[in-house]
Amino acid sequence: MQTQTSVGRTWVNACTIGSATGSATASGAPIVFSNSDDPFSTRTRLVVEQPSEGYRFIATQIISPPPPVSFNLMHTRGLNEAGFAYTWAYVMPKSEPSDREAVGIPLYQFGKLVLSEARTIDDALAILERYPRAYHGNYLFADASGEIALVEISTRTYHVETRTSDGLIARSNHWISAAMTPLGQDIAGESSLHRYQRATELINAMRGRIDVAAFSEITSDHGGRDDVGYSICAHGSPTRWGGSVSSEIIEPRLGRFWYCYGWPCGGEVDDADGQLYQERSWGAYLPFDLAELEPGEYVTTDGRLTALGIRTLARDARREAAVAD
């Protein structure tokens, strides 16, 4: 699928996601990564939500200018206080209704629903069954027990492609199972194929030592950028405007959500008009421990820490200084 952005250029859906658990990680605990790839005019912000009923959660939320992307306002990756985490990559069905055509829970509501109600992967799968779906894609779930799962979801059909307590997963923007491939586009996009192959190669090479630092190497990877024109850390191109506007690493058992605004590599902007706000890229992740966070906005869509965010980081710095003394 191609989407026309608000700045008049064509964007091809992106996002690279992955997870590891058990013997694949350095600690044995589950860990999740994602690059949030969007048109550069569409941004993410970091928020903590306290639903009137359900679990408190921290999440990356999409904010899109007119004409908005179909997943505007969606909490696209997050972690709740029960230790359930999820992330997502857009995949467009061909033989079933799209999110704009189907009747059911829309994209912008799904993230809030699953984060407020799910404690386990079983809970998340029950939600898929309970409500009609007006959303689709590759959905990656993880919980504090150590289970991770990749579920290929369309508006009428879904398939649990991988579910394990000892293994790893990397995906991009196409379905790979025999059950779901016929429902998707006839040919997977070059970018999606490249990022899937590259992320799979990197995550397998790191098996047994995966931690936050290892996943930050994957999210910052530029392999393929100079030859095929696509990379996991996406910078856009003259024919494909859009790329990595933020990046996340989640540790469910620790209740920790690592967030990086802009490119995780922290690279320089080479097109100020096309790569909006990317000069503000952090190039590093900041940790947010959900147990200590009150509801509110922590990072704005232009990459600024709010007062809540600053107080949180200052408190952590004081603790580190006290320990050092």
NORWODA-V300800 format. One record per run of one state. SS is the DSSP state (hx for helix, st for strand, lp for the rest). FROM is the first residue (numbers start at 1). TO is the last residue. If there is no record, write none. Layout:
BEGIN
ss = (SS | SS)
from = (FROM | FROM)
to = (TO | TO)
END
This chain:
BEGIN
ss = (lp | st | lp | st | lp | st | hx | st | lp | st | lp | st | lp | st | lp | st | lp | st | lp | st | hx | lp | hx | lp | st | lp | st | lp | st | lp | st | lp | st | lp | hx | lp | hx | lp | st | lp | hx | lp | st | lp | st | lp | st | lp | st | lp | hx | lp | st | hx | lp | st | lp | st | lp | hx | lp)
from = (1 | 2 | 5 | 10 | 13 | 16 | 22 | 25 | 26 | 31 | 39 | 43 | 51 | 56 | 64 | 75 | 81 | 85 | 90 | 105 | 107 | 118 | 121 | 131 | 133 | 135 | 137 | 143 | 148 | 154 | 158 | 165 | 167 | 172 | 178 | 182 | 190 | 206 | 210 | 211 | 212 | 220 | 237 | 238 | 240 | 241 | 243 | 252 | 256 | 262 | 278 | 281 | 286 | 290 | 293 | 296 | 300 | 305 | 306 | 307 | 325)
to = (1 | 4 | 9 | 12 | 15 | 21 | 24 | 25 | 30 | 38 | 42 | 50 | 55 | 63 | 74 | 80 | 84 | 89 | 104 | 106 | 117 | 120 | 130 | 132 | 134 | 136 | 142 | 147 | 153 | 157 | 164 | 166 | 171 | 177 | 181 | 189 | 205 | 209 | 210 | 211 | 219 | 236 | 237 | 239 | 240 | 242 | 251 | 255 | 261 | 277 | 280 | 285 | 289 | 292 | 295 | 299 | 304 | 305 | 306 | 324 | 325)
END
